[in-house]
């Protein structure tokens, strides 16, 4: 049996190896009292343990269920027509949906190459996901407001515990760059971050609805956004960290409802990059932000004279690997523009993270660069709220294409 397992190490992930080890010792486990009792399994399992693979049948059941994407308009419906029965309906949707989405991430971790899966940062995130899956799938149907309060406490604790996911996962992937195809790594990271954004959006919105119901205050992850005001807010945040050139805003303002934190993060990253490169090349050259809209979308263009990018750098701007970063100096990251201390550190993942945010509800982000002159960044955000969450499909291969405004 030892030789068989040794052979598996060449091609299998560490998670698959552990699963097969467990399979080889099934008879011994079968003779152990309570070995197949799901309640006997501790949620605090880790990637080094073979025990959670006896529970893979449960994981398989959840992986075989497809997530149910939701639109911004559907989420806002609960907020605008909030009643106790709708709050409980929201709670049960989140209760059922989160384990399904987490299960798909766990399965993708299990498919990683052996050397990548043994990275301690990757293992740490994998452990967090298993604990969350085991805990959330055991939450019984939510029938009363007291049940909902307990569920909300669970959600809040998970949101806090998972603040380490972005820096840990990105650091682990960067350390394994020589052991994994770069395109496969980027697909894994994009899918993981899309799933993370979707889960946090559902959880944060339900927590906001609960606060609104109990405290009789308007609370939501969605806000009525002013395009011009968003740019001005981000410009103020950038100026807090840089001696800035002029930022000029062009175009008519437009108001729309969206996830404020997502757009703010995208615009902050684009302005920060433009500012940093402009200061290093043409310190007095202004940065131009243009706003435009049509019946379905709002557009932002950020134009700078920061010297542009040579082809080798431009070809990997959306990649999480082979980029300079300071991820080891950041222990937690919510990926919001208001994280002032973290945003002063160049983490090397701002652009790919921004594109994931843009694509979450059907938008996109693209760049056009002129080496030796400057760069234009284009952001498109849908404003009708009818786009399903982008949680399962890989990012489109049109990231470098020009957007016609």
Secondary structure, 3 states (H helix, E strand, C coil): CHHHHHHHCCCCCHHHHHHHHHHHCHHHHHCCCCCCCHHHCCCCCCCCCCHHHHHHHHHHHHHCCCCCCCEHHHHHHHHHCCCHHHHHHHHHHHHHHHHHHHHHHHHHHHCCCHHHHCCHHHHHHHHHHHHHHHHHHCCCCCCCHHHHHHHHHHHHHHHHHHHHHHHHHHHHHHHCHHHCCHHHHHHHHHHHHHHHHHHHHHHHHHHHHHHHHHHCCCCCCEEEEEHHHHHHHHHHHHHCCCCCCCEEEECCCCEEEEEHHHHHHHHHHHHHHHHHHHHHHCCCCCEEEEEEECCCEEEEEEEECCCCCCHHHHCCCCCCCCCCCCHHHCCCCCCCCCCHHHHCCCCCCHHHHHHHHHHHCCCEEEEEEECCCEEEEEEEEECCCCCECCCCCCCCCCCCCCCCC
